Amino acid sequence: MTGPSYPDPVDSPEDVRQPGPRRRLYLALGAAVLVVAVFVLTLVYAPTGEDGGDTTTALANQQVSSTAPPPAPGPPVAPEQQGPPEPSGIEFEGWVDEVAGWLDIPRRAMHAYAAATVALGEEQPGCKLSWVTLAGIGKTTTDHGRVGGGQLGEDGRPSSPIGTTELRDVAGTVVSVPGSAGPLQLSPAVWREWGRSAGSGEPDVQNIDDAALTAGHALCAGGRNLDNGENWLAAVSSLQDAPLFLHRVLATANVYGTVGQNESPPNPAALRAVTFAIEKIGLPYIWGGNGKEKGDPGFDCSGLTTAAYASAGITLKRTAHWQYGSVPLVPADQKPRLGDLIFYGNPSTKIHHVGIYIGNRQMIDAPTFGQAVQVHNYRKPNDSYAGAGRPAN
């Protein structure tokens, strides 16, 4: 199903604050929100799920889809392109340190993602590769090289070589590509075809600089323009096509891009809440579910938002309707921000659904019976959108 185009101000892409003089130099790196990858990876695009509320026992025997259907790209919306900084010097180093600190990305990994973006921007400017895509892949595969408690050294290599990490799909099936290795989990086939060295030596799959540059070449293969949603999806799928992986990379890239476009750090509670929600993508919708932390295999919509903000130290009321009536509401003429709650229903009768906003007109929610926690566009024609609330001010 192709997503709609919205002329109404509330549905238009988020306003981007005018950058200061220093920020303009690297807006293409820092503000590259993944507006082109607005797509839905399930059959049903209908954020109108059932809010089970607080129940003593979740319905753990519900039927949950074992596989996710093919993706349906939405309309591509190209961000304004501006010149990135040179991959050295005070401007570049300052940006790397700042944004990496905000997003808990190791500085060494952030440098590799940014440098690969600059290199591909010079070599293949039509690709429009953004650092947020590389960082989304790095986070989803190995937590930027920190899987198993390791860390990246100044030489760009992990403290211990990273073999094939376990990646599971929505149904719990292991879908890791055998032989994948390194901080970006590049498969042997990808490495054979696109392996590149960011330095003067032989390419090393364990080196974050080489891995990021190689992934960039694979993503840009065939003349892809990643400003196009279908091309972006095809590019990331060429590395790993498991729907759960695609959802998490998409969500992470959108959060990174949303944060990167601002001149001030994100609200820590909002960032923690959306990070929690990303980690729960793939769990089943369970009416009245409060998540594995409370002994349930999954969530309903308000169970997910309640748990997400609980992880950030903020207590929410348990149902969508109660949350709507108890959190500060966002004025109707303002766009949602990262971490805002997105409500559906009639405030005077019942708010029946809630999700958590991750930027770029998208949210994470537990949609309804038979579906998993996933990424959704937050608006569609004739929906019952009731507004947004902001638990973290």
Order of alpha helices (4+ residues) and beta strands (2+ residues): alpha-alpha-beta-beta-alpha-alpha-alpha-alpha-alpha-alpha-alpha-alpha-alpha-alpha-beta-beta-beta-beta-beta
